[in-house]
């Protein structure tokens, strides 16, 4: 095991995929010479050359459109949209082209492309560079959406996304890039659609993903001192999501709390709650609760951002609420 940072795990996944498959290419704004805005692609240009690691003009629509064409032509493009907020400019290519190609062409074409894009707060980037828009793309048939929290998952989910025959949105939380952790010499590929039970518990099921995992775990440890044992599930894959793992946990705890950094309204948590109530209503001893951001743009000021992003105190309050 080697200690790395989260960004290094992503870099290693890209390097390994580029080494193993000559059809893998990487392009986007500043990903070649500068090594990416957060250093994720640093060193790839020197190792793999300008034919496979390429900077693009500042045009998210062009980046996404070129990726669709390259994927349908037999390549496996991995492209970066510098901030998830700028998916707004790439939505036509993603929603109307990448997601629909297999359907529109009667299964004759697949679109094996990956869109890597950072979301979330923690760096004071403000309302146009901090949004969590994963629910948008998770709503689109034909797109898969993953969001790792740990180094092994950052590596394993990206390798799985690159290997997948269909388009995958790979969401990275900016606040995790510098987080340290261990990565095996030969990391495992993580199956898309499989959640991970990170902490066992008997009283409440708490589902989360991305950077919120660590705030949830902190809350769970503090609740354990009160005699409350929380089972923590890291969703990892948002579309498809592991309904079986969550239902199994609810069948044991009979209570559900969902936490995510995106705004609460019409979010991932709302979908999970609705579906779990539909298929597992008899398992619940209390109504499910969501802990998420308020219905407003992410603020600039660190003090306001701390209030905007769910914190352990709010998470603990939600757990106590379902237990009451």
Beta strands, then each sheet from edge to edge (+ up, - down):
strand 1: 2-5
strand 2: 24-28
strand 3: 53-55
strand 4: 76-81
strand 5: 114-119
strand 6: 144-147
strand 7: 168-173
strand 8: 180-183
strand 9: 196-199
strand 10: 204-208
strand 11: 230-234
strand 12: 237-239
strand 13: 256-263
strand 14: 289-293
sheet 1: 1+ 8-
sheet 2: 3+ 2+ 4+ 5+ 7+ 6+ 12-
sheet 3: 9+ 11- 10- 13- 14-
end
